[in-house]
Amino acid sequence: MELTPTLILNLTLLIVPPVVLVLVFRQWLARYVRWTVALTALCDILLFWDELFYYESFGLFAVLILVQLAATGAAAFHIYYKQRM
């Protein structure tokens, strides 16, 4: 599998927004860190609108986005419960 510029851009767009959102919420809005999952999903829909509804790439992006949302949710809830204790 060749790493094309488009693939690198898509991987970057899948990794950077959730990491930035979790870090920003952790730093300034720790009480509302659970909202990062919903905001990450919204970012994914806005960034990958064309890929989500293109029949050949729907399955791949659906799996990648679900893994991303699960990881973001795990990080957010870990921060939330750590902050409450």
PyMOL Python script that loads the backbone (N, CA, C, O; Angstrom):
from pymol import cmd

cmd.read_pdbstr("""\
ATOM      1  N   MET A   1       0.847  -1.171   0.000  1.00  0.00           N
ATOM      2  CA  MET A   1       0.000   0.000   0.000  1.00  0.00           C
ATOM      3  C   MET A   1       0.896   1.238   0.000  1.00  0.00           C
ATOM      4  O   MET A   1       1.778   1.389   0.846  1.00  0.00           O
ATOM      5  N   GLU A   2       0.658   2.085  -0.932  1.00  0.00           N
ATOM      6  CA  GLU A   2       1.470   3.289  -1.097  1.00  0.00           C
ATOM      7  C   GLU A   2       0.886   4.441  -0.283  1.00  0.00           C
ATOM      8  O   GLU A   2      -0.326   4.656  -0.265  1.00  0.00           O
ATOM      9  N   LEU A   3       1.761   5.170   0.381  1.00  0.00           N
ATOM     10  CA  LEU A   3       1.331   6.348   1.139  1.00  0.00           C
ATOM     11  C   LEU A   3       1.254   7.545   0.200  1.00  0.00           C
ATOM     12  O   LEU A   3       2.267   8.156  -0.142  1.00  0.00           O
ATOM     13  N   THR A   4       0.056   7.858  -0.200  1.00  0.00           N
ATOM     14  CA  THR A   4      -0.151   9.003  -1.082  1.00  0.00           C
ATOM     15  C   THR A   4      -0.380  10.248  -0.236  1.00  0.00           C
ATOM     16  O   THR A   4      -0.711  10.141   0.945  1.00  0.00           O
ATOM     17  N   PRO A   5      -0.210  11.422  -0.822  1.00  0.00           N
ATOM     18  CA  PRO A   5      -0.487  12.648  -0.065  1.00  0.00           C
ATOM     19  C   PRO A   5      -1.917  12.726   0.454  1.00  0.00           C
ATOM     20  O   PRO A   5      -2.145  13.260   1.539  1.00  0.00           O
ATOM     21  N   THR A   6      -2.872  12.210  -0.290  1.00  0.00           N
ATOM     22  CA  THR A   6      -4.264  12.225   0.152  1.00  0.00           C
ATOM     23  C   THR A   6      -4.456  11.327   1.372  1.00  0.00           C
ATOM     24  O   THR A   6      -5.167  11.693   2.307  1.00  0.00           O
ATOM     25  N   LEU A   7      -3.831  10.164   1.365  1.00  0.00           N
ATOM     26  CA  LEU A   7      -3.928   9.255   2.504  1.00  0.00           C
ATOM     27  C   LEU A   7      -3.292   9.866   3.747  1.00  0.00           C
ATOM     28  O   LEU A   7      -3.840   9.759   4.844  1.00  0.00           O
ATOM     29  N   ILE A   8      -2.146  10.502   3.579  1.00  0.00           N
ATOM     30  CA  ILE A   8      -1.479  11.154   4.704  1.00  0.00           C
ATOM     31  C   ILE A   8      -2.333  12.290   5.246  1.00  0.00           C
ATOM     32  O   ILE A   8      -2.441  12.459   6.461  1.00  0.00           O
ATOM     33  N   LEU A   9      -2.937  13.065   4.363  1.00  0.00           N
ATOM     34  CA  LEU A   9      -3.827  14.158   4.791  1.00  0.00           C
ATOM     35  C   LEU A   9      -5.029  13.612   5.550  1.00  0.00           C
ATOM     36  O   LEU A   9      -5.394  14.151   6.595  1.00  0.00           O
ATOM     37  N   ASN A  10      -5.645  12.558   5.044  1.00  0.00           N
ATOM     38  CA  ASN A  10      -6.808  11.979   5.727  1.00  0.00           C
ATOM     39  C   ASN A  10      -6.444  11.401   7.087  1.00  0.00           C
ATOM     40  O   ASN A  10      -7.203  11.547   8.045  1.00  0.00           O
ATOM     41  N   LEU A  11      -5.298  10.751   7.181  1.00  0.00           N
ATOM     42  CA  LEU A  11      -4.865  10.226   8.479  1.00  0.00           C
ATOM     43  C   LEU A  11      -4.593  11.359   9.459  1.00  0.00           C
ATOM     44  O   LEU A  11      -4.916  11.254  10.642  1.00  0.00           O
ATOM     45  N   THR A  12      -4.005  12.432   8.970  1.00  0.00           N
ATOM     46  CA  THR A  12      -3.761  13.593   9.824  1.00  0.00           C
ATOM     47  C   THR A  12      -5.074  14.200  10.296  1.00  0.00           C
ATOM     48  O   THR A  12      -5.199  14.584  11.459  1.00  0.00           O
ATOM     49  N   LEU A  13      -6.051  14.288   9.403  1.00  0.00           N
ATOM     50  CA  LEU A  13      -7.350  14.849   9.781  1.00  0.00           C
ATOM     51  C   LEU A  13      -8.125  13.929  10.728  1.00  0.00           C
ATOM     52  O   LEU A  13      -8.999  14.394  11.459  1.00  0.00           O
ATOM     53  N   LEU A  14      -7.814  12.640  10.722  1.00  0.00           N
ATOM     54  CA  LEU A  14      -8.450  11.723  11.668  1.00  0.00           C
ATOM     55  C   LEU A  14      -7.796  11.772  13.039  1.00  0.00           C
ATOM     56  O   LEU A  14      -8.444  11.460  14.038  1.00  0.00           O
ATOM     57  N   ILE A  15      -6.528  12.155  13.111  1.00  0.00           N
ATOM     58  CA  ILE A  15      -5.806  12.138  14.376  1.00  0.00           C
ATOM     59  C   ILE A  15      -5.790  13.488  15.078  1.00  0.00           C
ATOM     60  O   ILE A  15      -6.019  13.555  16.285  1.00  0.00           O
ATOM     61  N   VAL A  16      -5.525  14.557  14.348  1.00  0.00           N
ATOM     62  CA  VAL A  16      -5.285  15.865  14.971  1.00  0.00           C
ATOM     63  C   VAL A  16      -6.522  16.464  15.658  1.00  0.00           C
ATOM     64  O   VAL A  16      -6.407  16.858  16.819  1.00  0.00           O
ATOM     65  N   PRO A  17      -7.697  16.557  15.016  1.00  0.00           N
ATOM     66  CA  PRO A  17      -8.834  17.210  15.693  1.00  0.00           C
ATOM     67  C   PRO A  17      -9.229  16.601  17.034  1.00  0.00           C
ATOM     68  O   PRO A  17      -9.433  17.353  17.987  1.00  0.00           O
ATOM     69  N   PRO A  18      -9.348  15.266  17.160  1.00  0.00           N
ATOM     70  CA  PRO A  18      -9.726  14.752  18.485  1.00  0.00           C
ATOM     71  C   PRO A  18      -8.659  14.989  19.550  1.00  0.00           C
ATOM     72  O   PRO A  18      -8.985  15.253  20.707  1.00  0.00           O
ATOM     73  N   VAL A  19      -7.391  14.897  19.166  1.00  0.00           N
ATOM     74  CA  VAL A  19      -6.322  15.133  20.137  1.00  0.00           C
ATOM     75  C   VAL A  19      -6.364  16.580  20.613  1.00  0.00           C
ATOM     76  O   VAL A  19      -6.247  16.847  21.809  1.00  0.00           O
ATOM     77  N   VAL A  20      -6.530  17.506  19.687  1.00  0.00           N
ATOM     78  CA  VAL A  20      -6.595  18.925  20.048  1.00  0.00           C
ATOM     79  C   VAL A  20      -7.818  19.196  20.919  1.00  0.00           C
ATOM     80  O   VAL A  20      -7.718  19.908  21.919  1.00  0.00           O
ATOM     81  N   LEU A  21      -8.963  18.641  20.553  1.00  0.00           N
ATOM     82  CA  LEU A  21     -10.174  18.862  21.342  1.00  0.00           C
ATOM     83  C   LEU A  21     -10.031  18.327  22.765  1.00  0.00           C
ATOM     84  O   LEU A  21     -10.394  19.008  23.723  1.00  0.00           O
ATOM     85  N   VAL A  22      -9.505  17.116  22.906  1.00  0.00           N
ATOM     86  CA  VAL A  22      -9.343  16.546  24.243  1.00  0.00           C
ATOM     87  C   VAL A  22      -8.370  17.375  25.065  1.00  0.00           C
ATOM     88  O   VAL A  22      -8.626  17.641  26.240  1.00  0.00           O
ATOM     89  N   LEU A  23      -7.258  17.787  24.465  1.00  0.00           N
ATOM     90  CA  LEU A  23      -6.283  18.587  25.211  1.00  0.00           C
ATOM     91  C   LEU A  23      -6.830  19.950  25.607  1.00  0.00           C
ATOM     92  O   LEU A  23      -6.575  20.420  26.715  1.00  0.00           O
ATOM     93  N   VAL A  24      -7.579  20.591  24.714  1.00  0.00           N
ATOM     94  CA  VAL A  24      -8.162  21.897  25.032  1.00  0.00           C
ATOM     95  C   VAL A  24      -9.191  21.771  26.147  1.00  0.00           C
ATOM     96  O   VAL A  24      -9.186  22.555  27.096  1.00  0.00           O
ATOM     97  N   PHE A  25     -10.069  20.786  26.031  1.00  0.00           N
ATOM     98  CA  PHE A  25     -11.082  20.598  27.068  1.00  0.00           C
ATOM     99  C   PHE A  25     -10.444  20.182  28.385  1.00  0.00           C
ATOM    100  O   PHE A  25     -10.898  20.597  29.451  1.00  0.00           O
ATOM    101  N   ARG A  26      -9.392  19.364  28.324  1.00  0.00           N
ATOM    102  CA  ARG A  26      -8.722  18.942  29.546  1.00  0.00           C
ATOM    103  C   ARG A  26      -8.105  20.137  30.262  1.00  0.00           C
ATOM    104  O   ARG A  26      -8.139  20.222  31.490  1.00  0.00           O
ATOM    105  N   GLN A  27      -7.550  21.044  29.498  1.00  0.00           N
ATOM    106  CA  GLN A  27      -6.860  22.179  30.088  1.00  0.00           C
ATOM    107  C   GLN A  27      -7.832  23.212  30.668  1.00  0.00           C
ATOM    108  O   GLN A  27      -7.644  23.684  31.790  1.00  0.00           O
ATOM    109  N   TRP A  28      -8.880  23.564  29.894  1.00  0.00           N
ATOM    110  CA  TRP A  28      -9.729  24.682  30.300  1.00  0.00           C
ATOM    111  C   TRP A  28     -11.160  24.313  30.670  1.00  0.00           C
ATOM    112  O   TRP A  28     -11.789  25.029  31.449  1.00  0.00           O
ATOM    113  N   LEU A  29     -11.678  23.245  30.148  1.00  0.00           N
ATOM    114  CA  LEU A  29     -13.080  22.890  30.388  1.00  0.00           C
ATOM    115  C   LEU A  29     -13.205  21.431  30.820  1.00  0.00           C
ATOM    116  O   LEU A  29     -13.972  20.676  30.222  1.00  0.00           O
ATOM    117  N   ALA A  30     -12.473  21.032  31.835  1.00  0.00           N
ATOM    118  CA  ALA A  30     -12.432  19.625  32.238  1.00  0.00           C
ATOM    119  C   ALA A  30     -13.812  19.089  32.629  1.00  0.00           C
ATOM    120  O   ALA A  30     -14.085  17.899  32.468  1.00  0.00           O
ATOM    121  N   ARG A  31     -14.662  19.944  33.130  1.00  0.00           N
ATOM    122  CA  ARG A  31     -16.007  19.511  33.518  1.00  0.00           C
ATOM    123  C   ARG A  31     -16.816  19.051  32.302  1.00  0.00           C
ATOM    124  O   ARG A  31     -17.677  18.179  32.416  1.00  0.00           O
ATOM    125  N   TYR A  32     -16.533  19.642  31.140  1.00  0.00           N
ATOM    126  CA  TYR A  32     -17.299  19.340  29.925  1.00  0.00           C
ATOM    127  C   TYR A  32     -16.517  18.489  28.934  1.00  0.00           C
ATOM    128  O   TYR A  32     -16.830  18.498  27.744  1.00  0.00           O
ATOM    129  N   VAL A  33     -15.516  17.759  29.393  1.00  0.00           N
ATOM    130  CA  VAL A  33     -14.664  16.989  28.495  1.00  0.00           C
ATOM    131  C   VAL A  33     -15.448  15.913  27.747  1.00  0.00           C
ATOM    132  O   VAL A  33     -15.022  15.479  26.677  1.00  0.00           O
ATOM    133  N   ARG A  34     -16.570  15.481  28.284  1.00  0.00           N
ATOM    134  CA  ARG A  34     -17.383  14.461  27.603  1.00  0.00           C
ATOM    135  C   ARG A  34     -17.933  14.949  26.274  1.00  0.00           C
ATOM    136  O   ARG A  34     -18.270  14.143  25.407  1.00  0.00           O
ATOM    137  N   TRP A  35     -18.026  16.264  26.106  1.00  0.00           N
ATOM    138  CA  TRP A  35     -18.527  16.814  24.852  1.00  0.00           C
ATOM    139  C   TRP A  35     -17.554  16.627  23.695  1.00  0.00           C
ATOM    140  O   TRP A  35     -17.929  16.841  22.542  1.00  0.00           O
ATOM    141  N   THR A  36     -16.319  16.234  23.972  1.00  0.00           N
ATOM    142  CA  THR A  36     -15.347  16.076  22.900  1.00  0.00           C
ATOM    143  C   THR A  36     -15.739  14.969  21.929  1.00  0.00           C
ATOM    144  O   THR A  36     -15.398  15.035  20.748  1.00  0.00           O
ATOM    145  N   VAL A  37     -16.442  13.963  22.406  1.00  0.00           N
ATOM    146  CA  VAL A  37     -16.866  12.882  21.512  1.00  0.00           C
ATOM    147  C   VAL A  37     -17.856  13.414  20.477  1.00  0.00           C
ATOM    148  O   VAL A  37     -17.726  13.125  19.287  1.00  0.00           O
ATOM    149  N   ALA A  38     -18.828  14.178  20.919  1.00  0.00           N
ATOM    150  CA  ALA A  38     -19.804  14.749  19.988  1.00  0.00           C
ATOM    151  C   ALA A  38     -19.148  15.754  19.051  1.00  0.00           C
ATOM    152  O   ALA A  38     -19.462  15.792  17.861  1.00  0.00           O
ATOM    153  N   LEU A  39     -18.248  16.561  19.575  1.00  0.00           N
ATOM    154  CA  LEU A  39     -17.558  17.530  18.718  1.00  0.00           C
ATOM    155  C   LEU A  39     -16.634  16.848  17.718  1.00  0.00           C
ATOM    156  O   LEU A  39     -16.478  17.323  16.593  1.00  0.00           O
ATOM    157  N   THR A  40     -16.026  15.750  18.112  1.00  0.00           N
ATOM    158  CA  THR A  40     -15.191  14.992  17.188  1.00  0.00           C
ATOM    159  C   THR A  40     -16.039  14.391  16.071  1.00  0.00           C
ATOM    160  O   THR A  40     -15.639  14.407  14.907  1.00  0.00           O
ATOM    161  N   ALA A  41     -17.197  13.866  16.421  1.00  0.00           N
ATOM    162  CA  ALA A  41     -18.099  13.327  15.400  1.00  0.00           C
ATOM    163  C   ALA A  41     -18.538  14.418  14.434  1.00  0.00           C
ATOM    164  O   ALA A  41     -18.604  14.187  13.227  1.00  0.00           O
ATOM    165  N   LEU A  42     -18.837  15.597  14.953  1.00  0.00           N
ATOM    166  CA  LEU A  42     -19.215  16.716  14.090  1.00  0.00           C
ATOM    167  C   LEU A  42     -18.063  17.121  13.178  1.00  0.00           C
ATOM    168  O   LEU A  42     -18.275  17.387  11.995  1.00  0.00           O
ATOM    169  N   CYS A  43     -16.855  17.171  13.711  1.00  0.00           N
ATOM    170  CA  CYS A  43     -15.683  17.483  12.887  1.00  0.00           C
ATOM    171  C   CYS A  43     -15.496  16.440  11.789  1.00  0.00           C
ATOM    172  O   CYS A  43     -15.183  16.784  10.649  1.00  0.00           O
ATOM    173  N   ASP A  44     -15.690  15.163  12.134  1.00  0.00           N
ATOM    174  CA  ASP A  44     -15.549  14.104  11.136  1.00  0.00           C
ATOM    175  C   ASP A  44     -16.562  14.256  10.010  1.00  0.00           C
ATOM    176  O   ASP A  44     -16.224  14.100   8.837  1.00  0.00           O
ATOM    177  N   ILE A  45     -17.783  14.556  10.363  1.00  0.00           N
ATOM    178  CA  ILE A  45     -18.806  14.725   9.338  1.00  0.00           C
ATOM    179  C   ILE A  45     -18.473  15.901   8.442  1.00  0.00           C
ATOM    180  O   ILE A  45     -18.629  15.814   7.224  1.00  0.00           O
ATOM    181  N   LEU A  46     -18.019  16.995   9.024  1.00  0.00           N
ATOM    182  CA  LEU A  46     -17.678  18.167   8.219  1.00  0.00           C
ATOM    183  C   LEU A  46     -16.433  17.938   7.363  1.00  0.00           C
ATOM    184  O   LEU A  46     -16.403  18.350   6.204  1.00  0.00           O
ATOM    185  N   LEU A  47     -15.412  17.292   7.910  1.00  0.00           N
ATOM    186  CA  LEU A  47     -14.167  17.092   7.182  1.00  0.00           C
ATOM    187  C   LEU A  47     -14.263  16.003   6.123  1.00  0.00           C
ATOM    188  O   LEU A  47     -13.639  16.110   5.068  1.00  0.00           O
ATOM    189  N   PHE A  48     -15.033  14.963   6.392  1.00  0.00           N
ATOM    190  CA  PHE A  48     -15.078  13.805   5.502  1.00  0.00           C
ATOM    191  C   PHE A  48     -16.446  13.609   4.852  1.00  0.00           C
ATOM    192  O   PHE A  48     -16.859  12.475   4.609  1.00  0.00           O
ATOM    193  N   TRP A  49     -17.131  14.674   4.576  1.00  0.00           N
ATOM    194  CA  TRP A  49     -18.465  14.589   3.982  1.00  0.00           C
ATOM    195  C   TRP A  49     -18.452  13.795   2.685  1.00  0.00           C
ATOM    196  O   TRP A  49     -19.291  12.916   2.491  1.00  0.00           O
ATOM    197  N   ASP A  50     -17.513  14.092   1.798  1.00  0.00           N
ATOM    198  CA  ASP A  50     -17.459  13.409   0.503  1.00  0.00           C
ATOM    199  C   ASP A  50     -17.096  11.934   0.653  1.00  0.00           C
ATOM    200  O   ASP A  50     -17.682  11.080  -0.012  1.00  0.00           O
ATOM    201  N   GLU A  51     -16.138  11.633   1.520  1.00  0.00           N
ATOM    202  CA  GLU A  51     -15.712  10.253   1.692  1.00  0.00           C
ATOM    203  C   GLU A  51     -16.775   9.398   2.382  1.00  0.00           C
ATOM    204  O   GLU A  51     -16.884   8.203   2.106  1.00  0.00           O
ATOM    205  N   LEU A  52     -17.542   9.990   3.259  1.00  0.00           N
ATOM    206  CA  LEU A  52     -18.568   9.223   3.971  1.00  0.00           C
ATOM    207  C   LEU A  52     -19.672   8.728   3.047  1.00  0.00           C
ATOM    208  O   LEU A  52     -20.237   7.654   3.257  1.00  0.00           O
ATOM    209  N   PHE A  53     -19.969   9.511   2.035  1.00  0.00           N
ATOM    210  CA  PHE A  53     -21.083   9.145   1.163  1.00  0.00           C
ATOM    211  C   PHE A  53     -20.632   8.649  -0.204  1.00  0.00           C
ATOM    212  O   PHE A  53     -21.441   8.538  -1.125  1.00  0.00           O
ATOM    213  N   TYR A  54     -19.355   8.352  -0.337  1.00  0.00           N
ATOM    214  CA  TYR A  54     -18.845   7.723  -1.553  1.00  0.00           C
ATOM    215  C   TYR A  54     -18.858   6.224  -1.319  1.00  0.00           C
ATOM    216  O   TYR A  54     -18.250   5.742  -0.363  1.00  0.00           O
ATOM    217  N   TYR A  55     -19.531   5.492  -2.162  1.00  0.00           N
ATOM    218  CA  TYR A  55     -19.844   4.093  -1.881  1.00  0.00           C
ATOM    219  C   TYR A  55     -18.617   3.207  -1.679  1.00  0.00           C
ATOM    220  O   TYR A  55     -18.699   2.235  -0.928  1.00  0.00           O
ATOM    221  N   GLU A  56     -17.484   3.500  -2.315  1.00  0.00           N
ATOM    222  CA  GLU A  56     -16.319   2.632  -2.174  1.00  0.00           C
ATOM    223  C   GLU A  56     -15.567   2.851  -0.864  1.00  0.00           C
ATOM    224  O   GLU A  56     -14.917   1.930  -0.368  1.00  0.00           O
ATOM    225  N   SER A  57     -15.643   4.047  -0.299  1.00  0.00           N
ATOM    226  CA  SER A  57     -14.849   4.313   0.900  1.00  0.00           C
ATOM    227  C   SER A  57     -15.698   4.397   2.172  1.00  0.00           C
ATOM    228  O   SER A  57     -15.163   4.670   3.247  1.00  0.00           O
ATOM    229  N   PHE A  58     -16.989   4.172   2.071  1.00  0.00           N
ATOM    230  CA  PHE A  58     -17.851   4.292   3.246  1.00  0.00           C
ATOM    231  C   PHE A  58     -17.449   3.332   4.349  1.00  0.00           C
ATOM    232  O   PHE A  58     -17.340   3.740   5.505  1.00  0.00           O
ATOM    233  N   GLY A  59     -17.229   2.089   4.030  1.00  0.00           N
ATOM    234  CA  GLY A  59     -16.896   1.093   5.042  1.00  0.00           C
ATOM    235  C   GLY A  59     -15.597   1.395   5.758  1.00  0.00           C
ATOM    236  O   GLY A  59     -15.516   1.287   6.981  1.00  0.00           O
ATOM    237  N   LEU A  60     -14.582   1.773   5.003  1.00  0.00           N
ATOM    238  CA  LEU A  60     -13.286   2.089   5.607  1.00  0.00           C
ATOM    239  C   LEU A  60     -13.393   3.291   6.535  1.00  0.00           C
ATOM    240  O   LEU A  60     -12.899   3.253   7.661  1.00  0.00           O
ATOM    241  N   PHE A  61     -14.033   4.353   6.070  1.00  0.00           N
ATOM    242  CA  PHE A  61     -14.151   5.538   6.903  1.00  0.00           C
ATOM    243  C   PHE A  61     -15.075   5.308   8.091  1.00  0.00           C
ATOM    244  O   PHE A  61     -14.858   5.881   9.158  1.00  0.00           O
ATOM    245  N   ALA A  62     -16.081   4.497   7.929  1.00  0.00           N
ATOM    246  CA  ALA A  62     -16.965   4.191   9.063  1.00  0.00           C
ATOM    247  C   ALA A  62     -16.183   3.472  10.162  1.00  0.00           C
ATOM    248  O   ALA A  62     -16.339   3.793  11.340  1.00  0.00           O
ATOM    249  N   VAL A  63     -15.350   2.512   9.792  1.00  0.00           N
ATOM    250  CA  VAL A  63     -14.550   1.796  10.785  1.00  0.00           C
ATOM    251  C   VAL A  63     -13.539   2.730  11.432  1.00  0.00           C
ATOM    252  O   VAL A  63     -13.397   2.728  12.655  1.00  0.00           O
ATOM    253  N   LEU A  64     -12.834   3.530  10.636  1.00  0.00           N
ATOM    254  CA  LEU A  64     -11.837   4.448  11.186  1.00  0.00           C
ATOM    255  C   LEU A  64     -12.470   5.474  12.118  1.00  0.00           C
ATOM    256  O   LEU A  64     -11.909   5.792  13.167  1.00  0.00           O
ATOM    257  N   ILE A  65     -13.619   5.983  11.746  1.00  0.00           N
ATOM    258  CA  ILE A  65     -14.285   6.983  12.577  1.00  0.00           C
ATOM    259  C   ILE A  65     -14.816   6.350  13.867  1.00  0.00           C
ATOM    260  O   ILE A  65     -14.759   6.976  14.925  1.00  0.00           O
ATOM    261  N   LEU A  66     -15.326   5.133  13.793  1.00  0.00           N
ATOM    262  CA  LEU A  66     -15.781   4.457  15.015  1.00  0.00           C
ATOM    263  C   LEU A  66     -14.625   4.184  15.970  1.00  0.00           C
ATOM    264  O   LEU A  66     -14.769   4.348  17.182  1.00  0.00           O
ATOM    265  N   VAL A  67     -13.481   3.767  15.432  1.00  0.00           N
ATOM    266  CA  VAL A  67     -12.300   3.559  16.281  1.00  0.00           C
ATOM    267  C   VAL A  67     -11.857   4.885  16.889  1.00  0.00           C
ATOM    268  O   VAL A  67     -11.513   4.950  18.069  1.00  0.00           O
ATOM    269  N   GLN A  68     -11.866   5.934  16.083  1.00  0.00           N
ATOM    270  CA  GLN A  68     -11.485   7.259  16.567  1.00  0.00           C
ATOM    271  C   GLN A  68     -12.429   7.734  17.666  1.00  0.00           C
ATOM    272  O   GLN A  68     -11.973   8.244  18.689  1.00  0.00           O
ATOM    273  N   LEU A  69     -13.721   7.576  17.476  1.00  0.00           N
ATOM    274  CA  LEU A  69     -14.688   8.004  18.486  1.00  0.00           C
ATOM    275  C   LEU A  69     -14.561   7.174  19.769  1.00  0.00           C
ATOM    276  O   LEU A  69     -14.721   7.703  20.869  1.00  0.00           O
ATOM    277  N   ALA A  70     -14.277   5.890  19.629  1.00  0.00           N
ATOM    278  CA  ALA A  70     -14.089   5.052  20.819  1.00  0.00           C
ATOM    279  C   ALA A  70     -12.852   5.494  21.605  1.00  0.00           C
ATOM    280  O   ALA A  70     -12.888   5.566  22.833  1.00  0.00           O
ATOM    281  N   ALA A  71     -11.772   5.787  20.904  1.00  0.00           N
ATOM    282  CA  ALA A  71     -10.558   6.239  21.583  1.00  0.00           C
ATOM    283  C   ALA A  71     -10.763   7.604  22.227  1.00  0.00           C
ATOM    284  O   ALA A  71     -10.309   7.840  23.347  1.00  0.00           O
ATOM    285  N   THR A  72     -11.445   8.500  21.525  1.00  0.00           N
ATOM    286  CA  THR A  72     -11.732   9.823  22.081  1.00  0.00           C
ATOM    287  C   THR A  72     -12.635   9.705  23.302  1.00  0.00           C
ATOM    288  O   THR A  72     -12.412  10.380  24.307  1.00  0.00           O
ATOM    289  N   GLY A  73     -13.642   8.861  23.223  1.00  0.00           N
ATOM    290  CA  GLY A  73     -14.536   8.653  24.355  1.00  0.00           C
ATOM    291  C   GLY A  73     -13.825   8.067  25.555  1.00  0.00           C
ATOM    292  O   GLY A  73     -14.081   8.471  26.690  1.00  0.00           O
ATOM    293  N   ALA A  74     -12.935   7.116  25.317  1.00  0.00           N
ATOM    294  CA  ALA A  74     -12.187   6.530  26.423  1.00  0.00           C
ATOM    295  C   ALA A  74     -11.298   7.573  27.095  1.00  0.00           C
ATOM    296  O   ALA A  74     -11.233   7.639  28.322  1.00  0.00           O
ATOM    297  N   ALA A  75     -10.625   8.376  26.302  1.00  0.00           N
ATOM    298  CA  ALA A  75      -9.770   9.428  26.871  1.00  0.00           C
ATOM    299  C   ALA A  75     -10.596  10.466  27.616  1.00  0.00           C
ATOM    300  O   ALA A  75     -10.218  10.898  28.705  1.00  0.00           O
ATOM    301  N   ALA A  76     -11.717  10.865  27.038  1.00  0.00           N
ATOM    302  CA  ALA A  76     -12.560  11.885  27.660  1.00  0.00           C
ATOM    303  C   ALA A  76     -13.137  11.404  28.987  1.00  0.00           C
ATOM    304  O   ALA A  76     -13.117  12.142  29.972  1.00  0.00           O
ATOM    305  N   PHE A  77     -13.646  10.186  29.024  1.00  0.00           N
ATOM    306  CA  PHE A  77     -14.221   9.681  30.263  1.00  0.00           C
ATOM    307  C   PHE A  77     -13.154   9.400  31.314  1.00  0.00           C
ATOM    308  O   PHE A  77     -13.410   9.533  32.511  1.00  0.00           O
ATOM    309  N   HIS A  78     -11.965   9.015  30.876  1.00  0.00           N
ATOM    310  CA  HIS A  78     -10.866   8.843  31.826  1.00  0.00           C
ATOM    311  C   HIS A  78     -10.528  10.180  32.479  1.00  0.00           C
ATOM    312  O   HIS A  78     -10.355  10.254  33.696  1.00  0.00           O
ATOM    313  N   ILE A  79     -10.435  11.221  31.684  1.00  0.00           N
ATOM    314  CA  ILE A  79     -10.145  12.563  32.213  1.00  0.00           C
ATOM    315  C   ILE A  79     -11.281  13.037  33.103  1.00  0.00           C
ATOM    316  O   ILE A  79     -11.039  13.624  34.157  1.00  0.00           O
ATOM    317  N   TYR A  80     -12.526  12.787  32.686  1.00  0.00           N
ATOM    318  CA  TYR A  80     -13.685  13.229  33.458  1.00  0.00           C
ATOM    319  C   TYR A  80     -13.724  12.569  34.833  1.00  0.00           C
ATOM    320  O   TYR A  80     -13.910  13.248  35.843  1.00  0.00           O
ATOM    321  N   TYR A  81     -13.550  11.263  34.875  1.00  0.00           N
ATOM    322  CA  TYR A  81     -13.624  10.572  36.170  1.00  0.00           C
ATOM    323  C   TYR A  81     -12.395  10.836  37.020  1.00  0.00           C
ATOM    324  O   TYR A  81     -12.489  10.835  38.247  1.00  0.00           O
ATOM    325  N   LYS A  82     -11.249  11.061  36.403  1.00  0.00           N
ATOM    326  CA  LYS A  82     -10.058  11.422  37.164  1.00  0.00           C
ATOM    327  C   LYS A  82     -10.213  12.802  37.779  1.00  0.00           C
ATOM    328  O   LYS A  82      -9.751  13.040  38.895  1.00  0.00           O
ATOM    329  N   GLN A  83     -10.861  13.716  37.059  1.00  0.00           N
ATOM    330  CA  GLN A  83     -11.096  15.074  37.544  1.00  0.00           C
ATOM    331  C   GLN A  83     -12.096  15.089  38.684  1.00  0.00           C
ATOM    332  O   GLN A  83     -11.982  15.923  39.582  1.00  0.00           O
ATOM    333  N   ARG A  84     -13.075  14.188  38.675  1.00  0.00           N
ATOM    334  CA  ARG A  84     -14.108  14.152  39.715  1.00  0.00           C
ATOM    335  C   ARG A  84     -13.590  13.592  41.024  1.00  0.00           C
ATOM    336  O   ARG A  84     -14.146  13.886  42.082  1.00  0.00           O
ATOM    337  N   MET A  85     -12.539  12.792  40.978  1.00  0.00           N
ATOM    338  CA  MET A  85     -12.033  12.160  42.210  1.00  0.00           C
ATOM    339  C   MET A  85     -11.038  13.022  42.899  1.00  0.00           C
ATOM    340  O   MET A  85     -10.514  12.644  43.947  1.00  0.00           O
TER     341      MET A  85
END
""", "prot")
cmd.dss("prot")
cmd.show_as("cartoon", "prot")
cmd.util.cbc("prot")
cmd.orient("prot")
